[in-house]
């Protein structure tokens, strides 16, 4: 009798849950359907200007990618940019978090001000820096650098300058995110391990290496996870500043897919490129999420 | 002697901390200040060499934005900024309202019931946070042109569900789960149905959380760029796409663009002060409290 009751209850819960989920599931289906359509297009030669030539081409779009010179460069830029963003931004973010965690005067003011870049639309951030990064001497950034004896930098005009510019803009917008995650983590750390380490005579460096960083690892992995995902698909900043140029120096896979589909209207190819990017994102996020679970478990014990 | 050396070291430490604090402050705030200054400059002052810190301020750039056309020497492009601002408002409010309406029951189901495929559904919702936008924009672009949703507010509100719906559900779920189970059990014993528990217990108790979710969702919609870039036209552009309209082949209207970025930024600055404590939680979809 008890089992029958349990089963009835389970069935009722399931029914109720799905009723409650219906509106969201309908909207979700509205998103999954176009995605499925896009997946299908990636196996066709869909070219918006030539609808009559529409044909199923199996994996041709994906195979073509290997021979596409731009793809190799875009893949390199995507991975290189992501690696640099994660290493440098998480490193700097950790430094800022540790700095703010120490009793710095005006900490709350700095913390509140750091929220400003964080919630800016990335496009707007990009435009703000674009104004400051004018390559002539009228650009404020070059003007300020001239006091340090730096010659005017051709920010968006040269390949290296463009890469550095995009990186600086991305860092300005996202450093607060990492710093605030890690600061939150630091403030939640227990005090006992520190007291124990102090009794053992650990110095500041040893304390950081053997106490703080291991305890902070779930937050560090989380920061790495979000930064990696967002750097792999960065679009807005590049679009508003360089549009992938000059000479494709800042073209990542996302921008490349955009160019194929919305400048040349080769939707099939564009879709194949973005699916490739999606698989890359999926693999990396799977690995990082497992790391996160492990880090969260190990510190919970 | 020794105490003096220590004093020196201590003051050196203080100076280093002060310098670091100033660097951090300047790095964070200077871009805003500079853009604010630029937005108050006349076209001549914008391109002056060296850049002018002192100049006669003018509100011409803002006036041009409000009027929706240019004054002065330029006249070729005419971004209609008041309309862009209104579009941002309509689309963001619409998208958030829809996401909240669908998200509240869904979040309640995810927070309180167990049912088949629950984890899979949670994972699918979470993964939307990481998807490259173009994957959805390409098929939506084709689809919208066929069904007449291209360049409409309704179409954009639906597309924005990719941003708001997963976020809303995850965020509300994390708020709902903070409410003690005992209160719900008590309500059930008093004869509340599942829906009654939601409307009479959960919702009143999580009003602050819902408010935070609404504000953050609104901000994410305000920031959106990719979807409107490809799915909107000049009549439905939001401020993010509108702001890049000041760059054309002939010229860049630096002063007006600066004014536009300030106007686009103000709602974000005000709102982020209101929800300070929850921003990190929102950006990680509830993963970090």
Boltz contact constraints between the chains, C-beta under 6 A:
constraints:
  - contact:
      token1: [A, 13]
      token2: [B, 113]
      max_distance: 6.0
  - contact:
      token1: [A, 14]
      token2: [B, 115]
      max_distance: 6.0
  - contact:
      token1: [A, 16]
      token2: [B, 194]
      max_distance: 6.0
  - contact:
      token1: [A, 17]
      token2: [B, 109]
      max_distance: 6.0
  - contact:
      token1: [A, 17]
      token2: [B, 113]
      max_distance: 6.0
  - contact:
      token1: [A, 17]
      token2: [B, 115]
      max_distance: 6.0
  - contact:
      token1: [A, 20]
      token2: [B, 105]
      max_distance: 6.0
  - contact:
      token1: [A, 20]
      token2: [B, 108]
      max_distance: 6.0
  - contact:
      token1: [A, 20]
      token2: [B, 109]
      max_distance: 6.0
  - contact:
      token1: [A, 21]
      token2: [B, 106]
      max_distance: 6.0
  - contact:
      token1: [A, 21]
      token2: [B, 109]
      max_distance: 6.0
  - contact:
      token1: [A, 23]
      token2: [B, 102]
      max_distance: 6.0
  - contact:
      token1: [A, 24]
      token2: [B, 102]
      max_distance: 6.0
  - contact:
      token1: [A, 24]
      token2: [B, 106]
      max_distance: 6.0
  - contact:
      token1: [A, 27]
      token2: [B, 102]
      max_distance: 6.0
  - contact:
      token1: [A, 27]
      token2: [B, 161]
      max_distance: 6.0
  - contact:
      token1: [A, 27]
      token2: [B, 165]
      max_distance: 6.0
  - contact:
      token1: [A, 31]
      token2: [B, 162]
      max_distance: 6.0
  - contact:
      token1: [A, 34]
      token2: [B, 139]
      max_distance: 6.0
  - contact:
      token1: [A, 34]
      token2: [B, 140]
      max_distance: 6.0
  - contact:
      token1: [A, 34]
      token2: [B, 143]
      max_distance: 6.0
  - contact:
      token1: [A, 37]
      token2: [B, 139]
      max_distance: 6.0
  - contact:
      token1: [A, 38]
      token2: [B, 138]
      max_distance: 6.0
  - contact:
      token1: [A, 38]
      token2: [B, 139]
      max_distance: 6.0
  - contact:
      token1: [A, 104]
      token2: [B, 21]
      max_distance: 6.0
  - contact:
      token1: [A, 113]
      token2: [B, 28]
      max_distance: 6.0
  - contact:
      token1: [A, 113]
      token2: [B, 29]
      max_distance: 6.0
  - contact:
      token1: [A, 114]
      token2: [B, 28]
      max_distance: 6.0
  - contact:
      token1: [A, 115]
      token2: [B, 272]
      max_distance: 6.0
  - contact:
      token1: [A, 115]
      token2: [B, 279]
      max_distance: 6.0
  - contact:
      token1: [A, 116]
      token2: [B, 269]
      max_distance: 6.0
  - contact:
      token1: [A, 119]
      token2: [B, 219]
      max_distance: 6.0
  - contact:
      token1: [A, 119]
      token2: [B, 268]
      max_distance: 6.0
  - contact:
      token1: [A, 119]
      token2: [B, 272]
      max_distance: 6.0
  - contact:
      token1: [A, 120]
      token2: [B, 265]
      max_distance: 6.0
  - contact:
      token1: [A, 121]
      token2: [B, 223]
      max_distance: 6.0
  - contact:
      token1: [A, 121]
      token2: [B, 240]
      max_distance: 6.0
  - contact:
      token1: [A, 123]
      token2: [B, 225]
      max_distance: 6.0
  - contact:
      token1: [A, 123]
      token2: [B, 240]
      max_distance: 6.0
  - contact:
      token1: [A, 124]
      token2: [B, 261]
      max_distance: 6.0
  - contact:
      token1: [A, 124]
      token2: [B, 264]
      max_distance: 6.0
  - contact:
      token1: [A, 124]
      token2: [B, 265]
      max_distance: 6.0
  - contact:
      token1: [A, 127]
      token2: [B, 243]
      max_distance: 6.0
  - contact:
      token1: [A, 127]
      token2: [B, 261]
      max_distance: 6.0
  - contact:
      token1: [A, 128]
      token2: [B, 31]
      max_distance: 6.0
  - contact:
      token1: [A, 128]
      token2: [B, 35]
      max_distance: 6.0
  - contact:
      token1: [A, 128]
      token2: [B, 261]
      max_distance: 6.0
  - contact:
      token1: [A, 131]
      token2: [B, 38]
      max_distance: 6.0
  - contact:
      token1: [A, 131]
      token2: [B, 254]
      max_distance: 6.0
  - contact:
      token1: [A, 131]
      token2: [B, 258]
      max_distance: 6.0
  - contact:
      token1: [A, 132]
      token2: [B, 34]
      max_distance: 6.0
  - contact:
      token1: [A, 137]
      token2: [B, 49]
      max_distance: 6.0
  - contact:
      token1: [A, 138]
      token2: [B, 47]
      max_distance: 6.0
  - contact:
      token1: [A, 138]
      token2: [B, 49]
      max_distance: 6.0
  - contact:
      token1: [A, 140]
      token2: [B, 34]
      max_distance: 6.0
  - contact:
      token1: [A, 140]
      token2: [B, 51]
      max_distance: 6.0
  - contact:
      token1: [A, 143]
      token2: [B, 50]
      max_distance: 6.0
  - contact:
      token1: [A, 143]
      token2: [B, 51]
      max_distance: 6.0
  - contact:
      token1: [A, 180]
      token2: [B, 280]
      max_distance: 6.0
  - contact:
      token1: [A, 181]
      token2: [B, 280]
      max_distance: 6.0
  - contact:
      token1: [A, 181]
      token2: [B, 288]
      max_distance: 6.0
  - contact:
      token1: [A, 184]
      token2: [B, 280]
      max_distance: 6.0
  - contact:
      token1: [A, 229]
      token2: [B, 130]
      max_distance: 6.0
  - contact:
      token1: [A, 233]
      token2: [B, 132]
      max_distance: 6.0
  - contact:
      token1: [A, 236]
      token2: [B, 225]
      max_distance: 6.0
  - contact:
      token1: [A, 240]
      token2: [B, 244]
      max_distance: 6.0
  - contact:
      token1: [A, 254]
      token2: [B, 132]
      max_distance: 6.0
  - contact:
      token1: [A, 257]
      token2: [B, 134]
      max_distance: 6.0
  - contact:
      token1: [A, 258]
      token2: [B, 134]
      max_distance: 6.0
  - contact:
      token1: [A, 261]
      token2: [B, 138]
      max_distance: 6.0
  - contact:
      token1: [A, 267]
      token2: [B, 138]
      max_distance: 6.0
  - contact:
      token1: [A, 270]
      token2: [B, 138]
      max_distance: 6.0
  - contact:
      token1: [A, 271]
      token2: [B, 138]
      max_distance: 6.0
  - contact:
      token1: [A, 274]
      token2: [B, 132]
      max_distance: 6.0
  - contact:
      token1: [A, 274]
      token2: [B, 134]
      max_distance: 6.0
  - contact:
      token1: [A, 274]
      token2: [B, 135]
      max_distance: 6.0
  - contact:
      token1: [A, 277]
      token2: [B, 132]
      max_distance: 6.0
  - contact:
      token1: [A, 278]
      token2: [B, 135]
      max_distance: 6.0
  - contact:
      token1: [A, 281]
      token2: [B, 130]
      max_distance: 6.0
  - contact:
      token1: [A, 285]
      token2: [B, 130]
      max_distance: 6.0
